[in-house]
Amino acid sequence: MAEKTKKDACYKHISRYMPKNSAYRSGHMVKCRNAGGPSNYRMGGSRQKKSTGGPVTIRGQGAVMANRLR
């Protein structure tokens, strides 16, 4: 009987986000392992910062945050 291989941290990390029959899954696992593990590799690319808020002014087409004016 064949022994099961141990699953590493990258396998567990990627399996949460990708379906089992995905062609992209193995590529993501390779990238994760090259990055040094799931703590250095994040699925979905970079995330945008949340806006800090601030006073809202009415100008033209609707409400625009003051620090977003051009």
PDB file of N, CA, C, O and CB in Angstrom:
ATOM      1  N   MET A   1       0.833  -1.178   0.000  1.00  0.00           N
ATOM      2  CA  MET A   1       0.000   0.000   0.000  1.00  0.00           C
ATOM      3  C   MET A   1       0.887   1.256   0.000  1.00  0.00           C
ATOM      4  O   MET A   1       1.877   1.325   0.728  1.00  0.00           O
ATOM      5  CB  MET A   1      -0.953  -0.009   1.219  1.00  0.00           C
ATOM      6  N   ALA A   2       0.527   2.220  -0.807  1.00  0.00           N
ATOM      7  CA  ALA A   2       1.320   3.436  -0.923  1.00  0.00           C
ATOM      8  C   ALA A   2       1.139   4.330   0.302  1.00  0.00           C
ATOM      9  O   ALA A   2       0.042   4.466   0.844  1.00  0.00           O
ATOM     10  CB  ALA A   2       0.940   4.198  -2.192  1.00  0.00           C
ATOM     11  N   GLU A   3       2.242   4.928   0.715  1.00  0.00           N
ATOM     12  CA  GLU A   3       2.178   5.847   1.850  1.00  0.00           C
ATOM     13  C   GLU A   3       1.731   7.219   1.370  1.00  0.00           C
ATOM     14  O   GLU A   3       2.044   7.637   0.256  1.00  0.00           O
ATOM     15  CB  GLU A   3       3.547   5.941   2.568  1.00  0.00           C
ATOM     16  N   LYS A   4       1.001   7.903   2.225  1.00  0.00           N
ATOM     17  CA  LYS A   4       0.586   9.261   1.892  1.00  0.00           C
ATOM     18  C   LYS A   4       1.735  10.221   2.163  1.00  0.00           C
ATOM     19  O   LYS A   4       2.467  10.071   3.141  1.00  0.00           O
ATOM     20  CB  LYS A   4      -0.673   9.671   2.698  1.00  0.00           C
ATOM     21  N   THR A   5       1.883  11.206   1.289  1.00  0.00           N
ATOM     22  CA  THR A   5       2.925  12.206   1.508  1.00  0.00           C
ATOM     23  C   THR A   5       2.410  13.259   2.474  1.00  0.00           C
ATOM     24  O   THR A   5       1.210  13.527   2.533  1.00  0.00           O
ATOM     25  CB  THR A   5       3.366  12.856   0.171  1.00  0.00           C
ATOM     26  N   LYS A   6       3.320  13.853   3.227  1.00  0.00           N
ATOM     27  CA  LYS A   6       2.923  14.901   4.154  1.00  0.00           C
ATOM     28  C   LYS A   6       2.626  16.177   3.371  1.00  0.00           C
ATOM     29  O   LYS A   6       3.303  16.488   2.391  1.00  0.00           O
ATOM     30  CB  LYS A   6       4.025  15.149   5.216  1.00  0.00           C
ATOM     31  N   LYS A   7       1.637  16.888   3.801  1.00  0.00           N
ATOM     32  CA  LYS A   7       1.266  18.140   3.155  1.00  0.00           C
ATOM     33  C   LYS A   7       1.990  19.281   3.858  1.00  0.00           C
ATOM     34  O   LYS A   7       1.945  19.388   5.084  1.00  0.00           O
ATOM     35  CB  LYS A   7      -0.280  18.355   3.182  1.00  0.00           C
ATOM     36  N   ASP A   8       2.659  20.136   3.081  1.00  0.00           N
ATOM     37  CA  ASP A   8       3.372  21.241   3.692  1.00  0.00           C
ATOM     38  C   ASP A   8       2.443  22.436   3.904  1.00  0.00           C
ATOM     39  O   ASP A   8       1.266  22.384   3.549  1.00  0.00           O
ATOM     40  CB  ASP A   8       4.569  21.641   2.829  1.00  0.00           C
ATOM     41  N   ALA A   9       2.973  23.504   4.480  1.00  0.00           N
ATOM     42  CA  ALA A   9       2.167  24.670   4.821  1.00  0.00           C
ATOM     43  C   ALA A   9       1.619  25.353   3.580  1.00  0.00           C
ATOM     44  O   ALA A   9       0.492  25.848   3.599  1.00  0.00           O
ATOM     45  CB  ALA A   9       2.985  25.654   5.635  1.00  0.00           C
ATOM     46  N   CYS A  10       2.389  25.391   2.506  1.00  0.00           N
ATOM     47  CA  CYS A  10       1.912  26.020   1.270  1.00  0.00           C
ATOM     48  C   CYS A  10       0.739  25.250   0.675  1.00  0.00           C
ATOM     49  O   CYS A  10      -0.205  25.852   0.164  1.00  0.00           O
ATOM     50  CB  CYS A  10       3.049  26.114   0.245  1.00  0.00           C
ATOM     51  N   TYR A  11       0.795  23.921   0.739  1.00  0.00           N
ATOM     52  CA  TYR A  11      -0.306  23.107   0.231  1.00  0.00           C
ATOM     53  C   TYR A  11      -1.586  23.428   0.989  1.00  0.00           C
ATOM     54  O   TYR A  11      -2.643  23.600   0.382  1.00  0.00           O
ATOM     55  CB  TYR A  11       0.026  21.605   0.344  1.00  0.00           C
ATOM     56  N   LYS A  12      -1.497  23.510   2.307  1.00  0.00           N
ATOM     57  CA  LYS A  12      -2.682  23.804   3.119  1.00  0.00           C
ATOM     58  C   LYS A  12      -3.188  25.216   2.872  1.00  0.00           C
ATOM     59  O   LYS A  12      -4.396  25.449   2.853  1.00  0.00           O
ATOM     60  CB  LYS A  12      -2.370  23.618   4.603  1.00  0.00           C
ATOM     61  N   HIS A  13      -2.267  26.164   2.681  1.00  0.00           N
ATOM     62  CA  HIS A  13      -2.645  27.558   2.442  1.00  0.00           C
ATOM     63  C   HIS A  13      -3.360  27.715   1.098  1.00  0.00           C
ATOM     64  O   HIS A  13      -4.402  28.367   1.022  1.00  0.00           O
ATOM     65  CB  HIS A  13      -1.403  28.461   2.486  1.00  0.00           C
ATOM     66  N   ILE A  14      -2.810  27.127   0.050  1.00  0.00           N
ATOM     67  CA  ILE A  14      -3.386  27.259  -1.286  1.00  0.00           C
ATOM     68  C   ILE A  14      -4.687  26.477  -1.409  1.00  0.00           C
ATOM     69  O   ILE A  14      -5.595  26.902  -2.124  1.00  0.00           O
ATOM     70  CB  ILE A  14      -2.390  26.785  -2.342  1.00  0.00           C
ATOM     71  N   SER A  15      -4.794  25.338  -0.722  1.00  0.00           N
ATOM     72  CA  SER A  15      -5.995  24.515  -0.852  1.00  0.00           C
ATOM     73  C   SER A  15      -7.237  25.212  -0.302  1.00  0.00           C
ATOM     74  O   SER A  15      -8.358  24.848  -0.659  1.00  0.00           O
ATOM     75  CB  SER A  15      -5.796  23.193  -0.140  1.00  0.00           C
ATOM     76  N   ARG A  16      -7.050  26.206   0.560  1.00  0.00           N
ATOM     77  CA  ARG A  16      -8.210  26.956   1.055  1.00  0.00           C
ATOM     78  C   ARG A  16      -8.810  27.846  -0.019  1.00  0.00           C
ATOM     79  O   ARG A  16     -10.010  28.122  -0.004  1.00  0.00           O
ATOM     80  CB  ARG A  16      -7.817  27.800   2.256  1.00  0.00           C
ATOM     81  N   TYR A  17      -7.969  28.301  -0.962  1.00  0.00           N
ATOM     82  CA  TYR A  17      -8.408  29.288  -1.938  1.00  0.00           C
ATOM     83  C   TYR A  17      -8.683  28.734  -3.327  1.00  0.00           C
ATOM     84  O   TYR A  17      -9.431  29.339  -4.095  1.00  0.00           O
ATOM     85  CB  TYR A  17      -7.394  30.348  -2.042  1.00  0.00           C
ATOM     86  N   MET A  18      -8.086  27.584  -3.665  1.00  0.00           N
ATOM     87  CA  MET A  18      -8.195  27.066  -5.025  1.00  0.00           C
ATOM     88  C   MET A  18      -8.926  25.728  -5.025  1.00  0.00           C
ATOM     89  O   MET A  18      -8.743  24.926  -4.108  1.00  0.00           O
ATOM     90  CB  MET A  18      -6.801  26.915  -5.661  1.00  0.00           C
ATOM     91  N   PRO A  19      -9.749  25.476  -6.037  1.00  0.00           N
ATOM     92  CA  PRO A  19     -10.391  24.162  -6.149  1.00  0.00           C
ATOM     93  C   PRO A  19      -9.358  23.083  -6.478  1.00  0.00           C
ATOM     94  O   PRO A  19      -8.289  23.377  -7.013  1.00  0.00           O
ATOM     95  CB  PRO A  19     -11.495  24.190  -7.231  1.00  0.00           C
ATOM     96  N   LYS A  20      -9.683  21.851  -6.157  1.00  0.00           N
ATOM     97  CA  LYS A  20      -8.725  20.759  -6.292  1.00  0.00           C
ATOM     98  C   LYS A  20      -8.334  20.505  -7.744  1.00  0.00           C
ATOM     99  O   LYS A  20      -7.204  20.093  -8.002  1.00  0.00           O
ATOM    100  CB  LYS A  20      -9.295  19.496  -5.691  1.00  0.00           C
ATOM    101  N   ASN A  21      -9.219  20.734  -8.684  1.00  0.00           N
ATOM    102  CA  ASN A  21      -8.926  20.446 -10.083  1.00  0.00           C
ATOM    103  C   ASN A  21      -8.498  21.694 -10.858  1.00  0.00           C
ATOM    104  O   ASN A  21      -8.624  21.730 -12.082  1.00  0.00           O
ATOM    105  CB  ASN A  21     -10.137  19.825 -10.744  1.00  0.00           C
ATOM    106  N   SER A  22      -7.999  22.707 -10.167  1.00  0.00           N
ATOM    107  CA  SER A  22      -7.585  23.934 -10.829  1.00  0.00           C
ATOM    108  C   SER A  22      -6.200  23.774 -11.457  1.00  0.00           C
ATOM    109  O   SER A  22      -5.294  23.208 -10.846  1.00  0.00           O
ATOM    110  CB  SER A  22      -7.586  25.101  -9.836  1.00  0.00           C
ATOM    111  N   ALA A  23      -6.049  24.271 -12.665  1.00  0.00           N
ATOM    112  CA  ALA A  23      -4.754  24.209 -13.334  1.00  0.00           C
ATOM    113  C   ALA A  23      -3.774  25.211 -12.743  1.00  0.00           C
ATOM    114  O   ALA A  23      -2.565  25.048 -12.907  1.00  0.00           O
ATOM    115  CB  ALA A  23      -4.918  24.459 -14.825  1.00  0.00           C
ATOM    116  N   TYR A  24      -4.254  26.231 -12.069  1.00  0.00           N
ATOM    117  CA  TYR A  24      -3.400  27.273 -11.507  1.00  0.00           C
ATOM    118  C   TYR A  24      -2.883  26.915 -10.113  1.00  0.00           C
ATOM    119  O   TYR A  24      -1.980  27.578  -9.603  1.00  0.00           O
ATOM    120  CB  TYR A  24      -4.158  28.582 -11.449  1.00  0.00           C
ATOM    121  N   ARG A  25      -3.435  25.891  -9.502  1.00  0.00           N
ATOM    122  CA  ARG A  25      -3.106  25.561  -8.114  1.00  0.00           C
ATOM    123  C   ARG A  25      -1.630  25.182  -7.946  1.00  0.00           C
ATOM    124  O   ARG A  25      -0.982  25.629  -7.001  1.00  0.00           O
ATOM    125  CB  ARG A  25      -3.991  24.416  -7.629  1.00  0.00           C
ATOM    126  N   SER A  26      -1.101  24.365  -8.853  1.00  0.00           N
ATOM    127  CA  SER A  26       0.294  23.954  -8.710  1.00  0.00           C
ATOM    128  C   SER A  26       1.235  25.137  -8.902  1.00  0.00           C
ATOM    129  O   SER A  26       2.276  25.210  -8.248  1.00  0.00           O
ATOM    130  CB  SER A  26       0.630  22.848  -9.712  1.00  0.00           C
ATOM    131  N   GLY A  27       0.886  26.050  -9.778  1.00  0.00           N
ATOM    132  CA  GLY A  27       1.706  27.243  -9.975  1.00  0.00           C
ATOM    133  C   GLY A  27       1.739  28.118  -8.742  1.00  0.00           C
ATOM    134  O   GLY A  27       2.783  28.670  -8.396  1.00  0.00           O
ATOM    135  N   HIS A  28       0.601  28.247  -8.075  1.00  0.00           N
ATOM    136  CA  HIS A  28       0.553  29.033  -6.840  1.00  0.00           C
ATOM    137  C   HIS A  28       1.372  28.362  -5.741  1.00  0.00           C
ATOM    138  O   HIS A  28       2.015  29.043  -4.941  1.00  0.00           O
ATOM    139  CB  HIS A  28      -0.903  29.222  -6.377  1.00  0.00           C
ATOM    140  N   MET A  29       1.351  27.039  -5.698  1.00  0.00           N
ATOM    141  CA  MET A  29       2.136  26.336  -4.685  1.00  0.00           C
ATOM    142  C   MET A  29       3.627  26.533  -4.924  1.00  0.00           C
ATOM    143  O   MET A  29       4.386  26.690  -3.968  1.00  0.00           O
ATOM    144  CB  MET A  29       1.794  24.841  -4.680  1.00  0.00           C
ATOM    145  N   VAL A  30       4.061  26.527  -6.187  1.00  0.00           N
ATOM    146  CA  VAL A  30       5.463  26.758  -6.503  1.00  0.00           C
ATOM    147  C   VAL A  30       5.878  28.162  -6.086  1.00  0.00           C
ATOM    148  O   VAL A  30       6.946  28.351  -5.505  1.00  0.00           O
ATOM    149  CB  VAL A  30       5.721  26.548  -7.999  1.00  0.00           C
ATOM    150  N   LYS A  31       5.031  29.151  -6.381  1.00  0.00           N
ATOM    151  CA  LYS A  31       5.338  30.528  -6.001  1.00  0.00           C
ATOM    152  C   LYS A  31       5.407  30.678  -4.484  1.00  0.00           C
ATOM    153  O   LYS A  31       6.268  31.387  -3.963  1.00  0.00           O
ATOM    154  CB  LYS A  31       4.290  31.485  -6.576  1.00  0.00           C
ATOM    155  N   CYS A  32       4.504  30.013  -3.785  1.00  0.00           N
ATOM    156  CA  CYS A  32       4.483  30.064  -2.327  1.00  0.00           C
ATOM    157  C   CYS A  32       5.764  29.461  -1.755  1.00  0.00           C
ATOM    158  O   CYS A  32       6.357  30.026  -0.836  1.00  0.00           O
ATOM    159  CB  CYS A  32       3.250  29.324  -1.777  1.00  0.00           C
ATOM    160  N   ARG A  33       6.188  28.333  -2.284  1.00  0.00           N
ATOM    161  CA  ARG A  33       7.402  27.679  -1.789  1.00  0.00           C
ATOM    162  C   ARG A  33       8.638  28.506  -2.102  1.00  0.00           C
ATOM    163  O   ARG A  33       9.565  28.559  -1.295  1.00  0.00           O
ATOM    164  CB  ARG A  33       7.543  26.281  -2.394  1.00  0.00           C
ATOM    165  N   ASN A  34       8.664  29.153  -3.265  1.00  0.00           N
ATOM    166  CA  ASN A  34       9.801  30.006  -3.613  1.00  0.00           C
ATOM    167  C   ASN A  34       9.852  31.261  -2.744  1.00  0.00           C
ATOM    168  O   ASN A  34      10.931  31.793  -2.486  1.00  0.00           O
ATOM    169  CB  ASN A  34       9.732  30.398  -5.087  1.00  0.00           C
ATOM    170  N   ALA A  35       8.700  31.730  -2.298  1.00  0.00           N
ATOM    171  CA  ALA A  35       8.645  32.917  -1.443  1.00  0.00           C
ATOM    172  C   ALA A  35       9.054  32.596  -0.013  1.00  0.00           C
ATOM    173  O   ALA A  35       9.313  33.509   0.772  1.00  0.00           O
ATOM    174  CB  ALA A  35       7.243  33.514  -1.458  1.00  0.00           C
ATOM    175  N   GLY A  36       9.117  31.331   0.334  1.00  0.00           N
ATOM    176  CA  GLY A  36       9.562  30.958   1.668  1.00  0.00           C
ATOM    177  C   GLY A  36       8.454  30.561   2.602  1.00  0.00           C
ATOM    178  O   GLY A  36       8.688  30.415   3.802  1.00  0.00           O
ATOM    179  N   GLY A  37       7.256  30.383   2.096  1.00  0.00           N
ATOM    180  CA  GLY A  37       6.155  29.927   2.935  1.00  0.00           C
ATOM    181  C   GLY A  37       4.955  30.835   2.840  1.00  0.00           C
ATOM    182  O   GLY A  37       5.022  31.906   2.238  1.00  0.00           O
ATOM    183  N   PRO A  38       3.840  30.404   3.441  1.00  0.00           N
ATOM    184  CA  PRO A  38       2.599  31.164   3.317  1.00  0.00           C
ATOM    185  C   PRO A  38       2.633  32.511   4.020  1.00  0.00           C
ATOM    186  O   PRO A  38       1.822  33.382   3.706  1.00  0.00           O
ATOM    187  CB  PRO A  38       1.466  30.362   3.855  1.00  0.00           C
ATOM    188  N   SER A  39       3.552  32.708   4.967  1.00  0.00           N
ATOM    189  CA  SER A  39       3.605  34.015   5.625  1.00  0.00           C
ATOM    190  C   SER A  39       4.151  35.081   4.678  1.00  0.00           C
ATOM    191  O   SER A  39       3.882  36.268   4.861  1.00  0.00           O
ATOM    192  CB  SER A  39       4.470  33.942   6.892  1.00  0.00           C
ATOM    193  N   ASN A  40       4.920  34.662   3.659  1.00  0.00           N
ATOM    194  CA  ASN A  40       5.480  35.606   2.694  1.00  0.00           C
ATOM    195  C   ASN A  40       4.702  35.638   1.383  1.00  0.00           C
ATOM    196  O   ASN A  40       5.005  36.449   0.507  1.00  0.00           O
ATOM    197  CB  ASN A  40       6.922  35.259   2.416  1.00  0.00           C
ATOM    198  N   TYR A  41       3.713  34.778   1.238  1.00  0.00           N
ATOM    199  CA  TYR A  41       2.964  34.669  -0.017  1.00  0.00           C
ATOM    200  C   TYR A  41       1.488  34.876   0.276  1.00  0.00           C
ATOM    201  O   TYR A  41       0.910  34.179   1.110  1.00  0.00           O
ATOM    202  CB  TYR A  41       3.203  33.290  -0.703  1.00  0.00           C
ATOM    203  N   ARG A  42       0.882  35.834  -0.410  1.00  0.00           N
ATOM    204  CA  ARG A  42      -0.527  36.123  -0.178  1.00  0.00           C
ATOM    205  C   ARG A  42      -1.298  35.929  -1.466  1.00  0.00           C
ATOM    206  O   ARG A  42      -0.896  36.421  -2.521  1.00  0.00           O
ATOM    207  CB  ARG A  42      -0.719  37.554   0.360  1.00  0.00           C
ATOM    208  N   MET A  43      -2.401  35.214  -1.382  1.00  0.00           N
ATOM    209  CA  MET A  43      -3.250  34.997  -2.556  1.00  0.00           C
ATOM    210  C   MET A  43      -4.028  36.274  -2.859  1.00  0.00           C
ATOM    211  O   MET A  43      -4.440  36.984  -1.942  1.00  0.00           O
ATOM    212  CB  MET A  43      -4.223  33.800  -2.329  1.00  0.00           C
ATOM    213  N   GLY A  44      -4.226  36.561  -4.122  1.00  0.00           N
ATOM    214  CA  GLY A  44      -5.071  37.676  -4.507  1.00  0.00           C
ATOM    215  C   GLY A  44      -4.328  38.971  -4.754  1.00  0.00           C
ATOM    216  O   GLY A  44      -4.968  39.998  -4.976  1.00  0.00           O
ATOM    217  N   GLY A  45      -3.018  38.969  -4.726  1.00  0.00           N
ATOM    218  CA  GLY A  45      -2.256  40.172  -5.005  1.00  0.00           C
ATOM    219  C   GLY A  45      -2.284  41.159  -3.861  1.00  0.00           C
ATOM    220  O   GLY A  45      -2.593  40.808  -2.723  1.00  0.00           O
ATOM    221  N   SER A  46      -1.954  42.405  -4.179  1.00  0.00           N
ATOM    222  CA  SER A  46      -1.870  43.424  -3.131  1.00  0.00           C
ATOM    223  C   SER A  46      -3.259  43.962  -2.804  1.00  0.00           C
ATOM    224  O   SER A  46      -4.138  44.020  -3.664  1.00  0.00           O
ATOM    225  CB  SER A  46      -0.937  44.577  -3.564  1.00  0.00           C
ATOM    226  N   ARG A  47      -3.431  44.338  -1.596  1.00  0.00           N
ATOM    227  CA  ARG A  47      -4.702  44.910  -1.173  1.00  0.00           C
ATOM    228  C   ARG A  47      -4.585  46.412  -1.102  1.00  0.00           C
ATOM    229  O   ARG A  47      -3.522  46.953  -0.796  1.00  0.00           O
ATOM    230  CB  ARG A  47      -5.141  44.342   0.182  1.00  0.00           C
ATOM    231  N   GLN A  48      -5.693  47.089  -1.391  1.00  0.00           N
ATOM    232  CA  GLN A  48      -5.677  48.539  -1.363  1.00  0.00           C
ATOM    233  C   GLN A  48      -5.847  49.024   0.068  1.00  0.00           C
ATOM    234  O   GLN A  48      -6.486  48.374   0.894  1.00  0.00           O
ATOM    235  CB  GLN A  48      -6.777  49.117  -2.269  1.00  0.00           C
ATOM    236  N   LYS A  49      -5.257  50.186   0.338  1.00  0.00           N
ATOM    237  CA  LYS A  49      -5.413  50.791   1.652  1.00  0.00           C
ATOM    238  C   LYS A  49      -6.823  51.342   1.800  1.00  0.00           C
ATOM    239  O   LYS A  49      -7.445  51.772   0.828  1.00  0.00           O
ATOM    240  CB  LYS A  49      -4.369  51.904   1.871  1.00  0.00           C
ATOM    241  N   LYS A  50      -7.309  51.322   3.018  1.00  0.00           N
ATOM    242  CA  LYS A  50      -8.590  51.953   3.278  1.00  0.00           C
ATOM    243  C   LYS A  50      -8.376  53.458   3.353  1.00  0.00           C
ATOM    244  O   LYS A  50      -7.333  53.921   3.814  1.00  0.00           O
ATOM    245  CB  LYS A  50      -9.234  51.410   4.587  1.00  0.00           C
ATOM    246  N   SER A  51      -9.358  54.212   2.901  1.00  0.00           N
ATOM    247  CA  SER A  51      -9.232  55.661   2.986  1.00  0.00           C
ATOM    248  C   SER A  51      -9.327  56.089   4.449  1.00  0.00           C
ATOM    249  O   SER A  51      -9.993  55.447   5.261  1.00  0.00           O
ATOM    250  CB  SER A  51     -10.324  56.365   2.131  1.00  0.00           C
ATOM    251  N   THR A  52      -8.655  57.171   4.759  1.00  0.00           N
ATOM    252  CA  THR A  52      -8.591  57.620   6.144  1.00  0.00           C
ATOM    253  C   THR A  52      -9.823  58.419   6.548  1.00  0.00           C
ATOM    254  O   THR A  52     -10.029  58.690   7.731  1.00  0.00           O
ATOM    255  CB  THR A  52      -7.349  58.454   6.360  1.00  0.00           C
ATOM    256  N   GLY A  53     -10.622  58.787   5.595  1.00  0.00           N
ATOM    257  CA  GLY A  53     -11.812  59.570   5.916  1.00  0.00           C
ATOM    258  C   GLY A  53     -11.498  61.058   5.860  1.00  0.00           C
ATOM    259  O   GLY A  53     -10.547  61.469   5.195  1.00  0.00           O
ATOM    260  N   GLY A  54     -12.267  61.839   6.531  1.00  0.00           N
ATOM    261  CA  GLY A  54     -12.048  63.274   6.536  1.00  0.00           C
ATOM    262  C   GLY A  54     -13.327  63.994   6.158  1.00  0.00           C
ATOM    263  O   GLY A  54     -14.367  63.372   5.944  1.00  0.00           O
ATOM    264  N   PRO A  55     -13.236  65.308   6.080  1.00  0.00           N
ATOM    265  CA  PRO A  55     -14.435  66.083   5.742  1.00  0.00           C
ATOM    266  C   PRO A  55     -14.892  65.815   4.306  1.00  0.00           C
ATOM    267  O   PRO A  55     -14.076  65.617   3.406  1.00  0.00           O
ATOM    268  CB  PRO A  55     -14.168  67.581   5.933  1.00  0.00           C
ATOM    269  N   VAL A  56     -16.179  65.815   4.118  1.00  0.00           N
ATOM    270  CA  VAL A  56     -16.765  65.550   2.810  1.00  0.00           C
ATOM    271  C   VAL A  56     -17.311  66.851   2.263  1.00  0.00           C
ATOM    272  O   VAL A  56     -18.014  67.583   2.959  1.00  0.00           O
ATOM    273  CB  VAL A  56     -17.878  64.467   2.892  1.00  0.00           C
ATOM    274  N   THR A  57     -16.984  67.137   1.005  1.00  0.00           N
ATOM    275  CA  THR A  57     -17.493  68.354   0.369  1.00  0.00           C
ATOM    276  C   THR A  57     -18.367  67.954  -0.809  1.00  0.00           C
ATOM    277  O   THR A  57     -18.124  66.936  -1.458  1.00  0.00           O
ATOM    278  CB  THR A  57     -16.327  69.288  -0.094  1.00  0.00           C
ATOM    279  N   ILE A  58     -19.373  68.754  -1.076  1.00  0.00           N
ATOM    280  CA  ILE A  58     -20.250  68.521  -2.217  1.00  0.00           C
ATOM    281  C   ILE A  58     -19.687  69.317  -3.384  1.00  0.00           C
ATOM    282  O   ILE A  58     -19.529  70.535  -3.303  1.00  0.00           O
ATOM    283  CB  ILE A  58     -21.741  68.929  -1.905  1.00  0.00           C
ATOM    284  N   ARG A  59     -19.383  68.605  -4.480  1.00  0.00           N
ATOM    285  CA  ARG A  59     -18.788  69.285  -5.620  1.00  0.00           C
ATOM    286  C   ARG A  59     -19.174  68.554  -6.895  1.00  0.00           C
ATOM    287  O   ARG A  59     -18.818  67.386  -7.051  1.00  0.00           O
ATOM    288  CB  ARG A  59     -17.252  69.368  -5.478  1.00  0.00           C
ATOM    289  N   GLY A  60     -19.859  69.170  -7.776  1.00  0.00           N
ATOM    290  CA  GLY A  60     -20.170  68.606  -9.081  1.00  0.00           C
ATOM    291  C   GLY A  60     -21.150  67.443  -9.002  1.00  0.00           C
ATOM    292  O   GLY A  60     -22.320  67.646  -8.675  1.00  0.00           O
ATOM    293  N   GLN A  61     -20.697  66.236  -9.293  1.00  0.00           N
ATOM    294  CA  GLN A  61     -21.537  65.074  -9.446  1.00  0.00           C
ATOM    295  C   GLN A  61     -21.932  64.397  -8.142  1.00  0.00           C
ATOM    296  O   GLN A  61     -22.771  63.497  -8.159  1.00  0.00           O
ATOM    297  CB  GLN A  61     -20.857  64.106 -10.300  1.00  0.00           C
ATOM    298  N   GLY A  62     -21.362  64.796  -7.025  1.00  0.00           N
ATOM    299  CA  GLY A  62     -21.707  64.143  -5.769  1.00  0.00           C
ATOM    300  C   GLY A  62     -20.715  64.465  -4.678  1.00  0.00           C
ATOM    301  O   GLY A  62     -19.891  65.368  -4.819  1.00  0.00           O
ATOM    302  N   ALA A  63     -20.795  63.727  -3.594  1.00  0.00           N
ATOM    303  CA  ALA A  63     -19.919  63.959  -2.458  1.00  0.00           C
ATOM    304  C   ALA A  63     -18.520  63.409  -2.757  1.00  0.00           C
ATOM    305  O   ALA A  63     -18.374  62.289  -3.245  1.00  0.00           O
ATOM    306  CB  ALA A  63     -20.501  63.309  -1.183  1.00  0.00           C
ATOM    307  N   VAL A  64     -17.502  64.209  -2.460  1.00  0.00           N
ATOM    308  CA  VAL A  64     -16.117  63.823  -2.683  1.00  0.00           C
ATOM    309  C   VAL A  64     -15.335  64.126  -1.423  1.00  0.00           C
ATOM    310  O   VAL A  64     -15.512  65.179  -0.811  1.00  0.00           O
ATOM    311  CB  VAL A  64     -15.510  64.558  -3.912  1.00  0.00           C
ATOM    312  N   MET A  65     -14.477  63.211  -1.040  1.00  0.00           N
ATOM    313  CA  MET A  65     -13.653  63.458   0.147  1.00  0.00           C
ATOM    314  C   MET A  65     -12.647  64.562  -0.163  1.00  0.00           C
ATOM    315  O   MET A  65     -12.142  64.654  -1.282  1.00  0.00           O
ATOM    316  CB  MET A  65     -12.920  62.159   0.603  1.00  0.00           C
ATOM    317  N   ALA A  66     -12.363  65.387   0.818  1.00  0.00           N
ATOM    318  CA  ALA A  66     -11.516  66.557   0.617  1.00  0.00           C
ATOM    319  C   ALA A  66     -10.104  66.169   0.163  1.00  0.00           C
ATOM    320  O   ALA A  66      -9.512  66.868  -0.659  1.00  0.00           O
ATOM    321  CB  ALA A  66     -11.443  67.372   1.902  1.00  0.00           C
ATOM    322  N   ASN A  67      -9.561  65.072   0.684  1.00  0.00           N
ATOM    323  CA  ASN A  67      -8.198  64.697   0.292  1.00  0.00           C
ATOM    324  C   ASN A  67      -8.161  63.975  -1.044  1.00  0.00           C
ATOM    325  O   ASN A  67      -7.082  63.578  -1.484  1.00  0.00           O
ATOM    326  CB  ASN A  67      -7.571  63.821   1.358  1.00  0.00           C
ATOM    327  N   ARG A  68      -9.284  63.792  -1.698  1.00  0.00           N
ATOM    328  CA  ARG A  68      -9.347  63.155  -3.011  1.00  0.00           C
ATOM    329  C   ARG A  68      -9.551  64.161  -4.138  1.00  0.00           C
ATOM    330  O   ARG A  68      -9.643  63.767  -5.300  1.00  0.00           O
ATOM    331  CB  ARG A  68     -10.460  62.135  -3.036  1.00  0.00           C
ATOM    332  N   LEU A  69      -9.622  65.443  -3.821  1.00  0.00           N
ATOM    333  CA  LEU A  69      -9.837  66.451  -4.860  1.00  0.00           C
ATOM    334  C   LEU A  69      -8.594  66.567  -5.713  1.00  0.00           C
ATOM    335  O   LEU A  69      -7.476  66.394  -5.227  1.00  0.00           O
ATOM    336  CB  LEU A  69     -10.200  67.822  -4.244  1.00  0.00           C
ATOM    337  N   ARG A  70      -8.793  66.861  -6.991  1.00  0.00           N
ATOM    338  CA  ARG A  70      -7.640  66.973  -7.909  1.00  0.00           C
ATOM    339  C   ARG A  70      -7.212  68.394  -8.060  1.00  0.00           C
ATOM    340  O   ARG A  70      -6.262  68.679  -8.789  1.00  0.00           O
ATOM    341  CB  ARG A  70      -7.966  66.394  -9.276  1.00  0.00           C
TER     342      ARG A  70
END
